[in-house]
Amino acid sequence: MATNPPIDLVLTPLGAEGRPLSDWLTTFHMATVVLDPYTNESSWILKTAVRVLDGFRDSHARVSLTVTADADDTRAFLGPIADRFLVYCDPDRAAVRAYGLGALPAFVFMSVDGNVVASAEGWNSAEWRAVAQEIARWTKWQAPAIPAAGDPGPFRGSAALG
């Protein structure tokens, strides 16, 4: 079960200096998919994660990917996707710990005050759909269809802390 992270948690975007979570939440809510590039489970959901986040790209939620790797491994895992999204590198899993995640991949939605409004761990389409519906409700947006053709079957995910 996800928890509210400290507002001073530093998130480091790919290729840039880290800033506290409070800086990332000044105007927009945050929707992030947390991935572990060293596991099959995160590779299985990558295409779905991109599709879901693309569905919220123009909403009042800052969409992002959080990858539990350094910049080089993050870029190798994401390939050209790294240029399409805001990507946070979390090699020491400080964000994963702060969010209280037990399994990855995970889908986390935070409001501008830093509270986790909804989250899902592993891949269960009903749970990810519930997170997407909360994002849509908060941002007055249309949630993407979950599941959709090509999405994987359900799976529990891998241990979030490695």
C-alpha positions as CSV (number, residue, x, y, z in Angstrom):
1,M,0.0,0.0,0.0
2,A,1.5,3.3,-1.1
3,T,2.2,6.0,1.4
4,N,2.6,9.8,1.2
5,P,6.3,10.6,0.5
6,P,8.1,13.5,2.2
7,I,7.7,16.7,0.3
8,D,11.5,17.2,0.4
9,L,12.1,13.8,-1.4
10,V,14.6,14.6,-4.2
11,L,13.5,13.4,-7.7
12,T,16.3,13.4,-10.3
13,P,15.2,13.7,-13.9
14,L,17.2,12.0,-16.6
15,G,20.1,14.3,-17.6
16,A,19.3,17.0,-15.1
17,E,19.7,18.1,-11.4
18,G,17.4,16.7,-8.8
19,R,14.8,18.8,-7.2
20,P,12.5,18.2,-4.2
21,L,9.1,16.7,-4.8
22,S,7.5,20.0,-3.8
23,D,9.1,21.6,-6.9
24,W,7.5,19.1,-9.2
25,L,4.0,19.5,-7.7
26,T,3.7,23.3,-7.8
27,T,1.2,23.4,-10.6
28,F,0.2,19.9,-11.6
29,H,-0.6,16.6,-9.9
30,M,1.8,13.7,-10.7
31,A,1.1,10.4,-12.4
32,T,4.1,8.2,-12.5
33,V,4.7,4.6,-13.5
34,V,7.6,3.1,-11.5
35,L,9.6,0.5,-13.3
36,D,12.6,-1.8,-12.5
37,P,14.6,-2.2,-15.7
38,Y,16.3,-5.4,-14.4
39,T,13.1,-7.4,-14.3
40,N,10.9,-9.0,-16.9
41,E,7.7,-7.7,-15.2
42,S,8.6,-4.1,-15.9
43,S,9.5,-4.8,-19.6
44,W,6.1,-6.6,-20.0
45,I,4.2,-3.5,-18.9
46,L,6.3,-0.8,-20.7
47,K,4.1,-0.5,-23.8
48,T,1.0,-0.4,-21.7
49,A,2.5,2.3,-19.3
50,V,3.4,4.5,-22.3
51,R,-0.2,4.2,-23.7
52,V,-1.8,5.0,-20.3
53,L,0.5,7.9,-19.6
54,D,0.0,9.2,-23.2
55,G,-3.7,9.3,-22.4
56,F,-3.1,11.9,-19.7
57,R,-0.3,13.9,-21.4
58,D,-2.4,17.0,-21.8
59,S,-4.3,16.8,-18.5
60,H,-3.5,18.6,-15.3
61,A,-1.3,15.7,-14.2
62,R,2.5,15.7,-14.9
63,V,3.0,12.3,-16.4
64,S,6.3,10.5,-15.8
65,L,8.3,7.3,-15.6
66,T,10.4,6.5,-12.5
67,V,13.1,4.0,-13.3
68,T,15.1,2.2,-10.6
69,A,18.4,2.6,-12.3
70,D,21.1,5.2,-13.1
71,A,20.9,7.4,-16.2
72,D,22.8,5.0,-18.5
73,D,20.7,1.9,-17.6
74,T,17.5,4.0,-17.6
75,R,18.2,5.2,-21.2
76,A,19.2,1.7,-22.3
77,F,15.9,0.3,-20.9
78,L,13.6,3.0,-22.3
79,G,15.4,3.7,-25.6
80,P,13.5,6.4,-27.5
81,I,10.7,6.5,-24.9
82,A,13.2,8.4,-22.7
83,D,12.8,11.3,-25.0
84,R,9.0,11.3,-24.9
85,F,8.5,11.6,-21.1
86,L,9.8,13.2,-18.0
87,V,11.9,10.3,-16.6
88,Y,13.1,10.2,-13.0
89,C,16.1,8.0,-12.2
90,D,15.9,6.3,-8.8
91,P,19.0,4.0,-8.6
92,D,19.0,3.8,-4.8
93,R,15.2,3.3,-4.8
94,A,14.7,6.3,-2.4
95,A,11.5,7.2,-4.2
96,V,10.3,3.6,-4.2
97,R,10.8,3.5,-0.4
98,A,9.2,6.9,0.1
99,Y,6.2,5.8,-1.9
100,G,5.9,2.7,0.3
101,L,5.8,0.4,-2.7
102,G,6.1,-3.4,-2.3
103,A,6.0,-4.5,-6.0
104,L,7.0,-3.1,-9.4
105,P,5.8,-2.1,-11.8
106,A,3.6,0.4,-10.0
107,F,1.2,3.2,-11.0
108,V,1.1,6.1,-8.5
109,F,-1.0,9.3,-8.6
110,M,-0.2,12.2,-6.2
111,S,-2.1,15.4,-5.8
112,V,-0.3,18.8,-5.7
113,D,-0.1,18.6,-1.9
114,G,2.1,15.5,-2.2
115,N,-0.6,13.0,-1.0
116,V,-0.9,9.7,-2.8
117,V,-4.4,9.6,-4.0
118,A,-4.3,6.2,-5.7
119,S,-1.8,3.5,-6.6
120,A,-1.5,0.0,-8.0
121,E,1.3,-2.5,-7.7
122,G,2.1,-5.2,-10.2
123,W,-0.2,-5.4,-13.1
124,N,-3.9,-5.9,-12.5
125,S,-6.0,-4.1,-15.1
126,A,-8.9,-3.3,-12.7
127,E,-6.4,-1.7,-10.2
128,W,-4.6,0.3,-12.9
129,R,-8.1,1.4,-14.3
130,A,-9.0,2.6,-10.8
131,V,-5.9,4.7,-10.6
132,A,-6.6,6.1,-14.1
133,Q,-10.2,6.9,-13.1
134,E,-9.0,8.8,-10.1
135,I,-6.6,10.8,-12.3
136,A,-9.4,11.5,-14.7
137,R,-11.7,12.6,-11.8
138,W,-9.1,14.9,-10.3
139,T,-8.1,16.4,-13.6
140,K,-11.5,16.4,-15.3
141,W,-10.1,14.3,-18.1
142,Q,-11.0,11.1,-20.0
143,A,-9.3,8.0,-18.7
144,P,-7.8,5.7,-21.3
145,A,-9.2,2.2,-21.8
146,I,-7.6,-0.3,-19.4
147,P,-7.2,-3.1,-20.4
148,A,-6.7,-2.7,-24.1
149,A,-5.7,-5.0,-26.9
150,G,-2.0,-6.0,-26.5
151,D,-1.9,-5.5,-22.7
152,P,-0.4,-8.4,-20.8
153,G,-2.3,-10.8,-18.5
154,P,-2.2,-10.0,-14.8
155,F,0.9,-10.6,-12.8
156,R,2.1,-9.8,-9.2
157,G,5.2,-7.8,-10.1
158,S,8.7,-8.1,-8.6
159,A,10.0,-7.0,-5.2
160,A,10.1,-3.2,-5.2
161,L,13.3,-3.0,-3.2
162,G,15.2,-5.5,-5.3
